């Protein structure tokens, strides 16, 4: 396996182990197409880098951390130099010296990681956003595509940090006076402005919903799920078990294809749950609210339009 592939797997693993429910080793091995022994080696690498991994049943996950600690830390050149010199002063036999030096050098230049896991366009945007985070400068996210509203707009934001797997940018949006998530690949271009910002209590990152979303609108979505859909929900989003625990009582003892379970799930935005429902046609059916039903209808219409346009182009 190449070093690039191993690093990519480790970054993805950090995101997966950060989920409240964690993941079984066998499922991680299948996801990364490696052996279970390799997964355990990944665990050891992460432990050497300071991550604490705990086991609950057959699932592994990181020990709970405040949400702010799930952001990728960015050191300035000056901060990195100070810490680097402090570590260098440790005795040569100190067991953590080599590990700390390696970690400092990675976090001081995370742009090197970006180039491994993103395309050229996204890499440029992420590098500019990292610089804005260090300088605490407001940015304009030009031509940001929001699938939930099907809009392409310029968005003004104060970037706070990236999730530790670099999948999301957390930023305070002055227009809506709240912290929202942006996906870097949906940004057309990043412009760093001359305006500075100073984070306050409004910049606090809230815990995302069980689908990993932290947007708008906030709602409770009702679904009717068959047995397979229930198992997939619990497997992919294990934290849902605590939400639907009462609904599950007695359901597992029932049998037959006609048995369905109605569940109510609180969400922050419809994108995550929408993907789940649309990925299981006939097995996961949306009951409400009306806003969610309209969202699904719009997504299906756009998908049909895209397929028709593609067919025309191929003719």
PyMOL commands that set and color helices and strands:
alter all, ss='L'
color gray80, all
select helices_A, chain A and resi 3-17+25-32+36-48+67-70+77-88+97-108+111-117+120-135+184-186+201-203+227-236+240-243+245-248+251-253+271-278+290-314
alter helices_A, ss='H'
color red, helices_A
select strands_A, chain A and resi 23-24+53-56+59-62+137-146+151-162+169-173+178-182+189-196+218-225+261-268+284-288
alter strands_A, ss='S'
color yellow, strands_A
deselect
rebuild
show_as cartoon
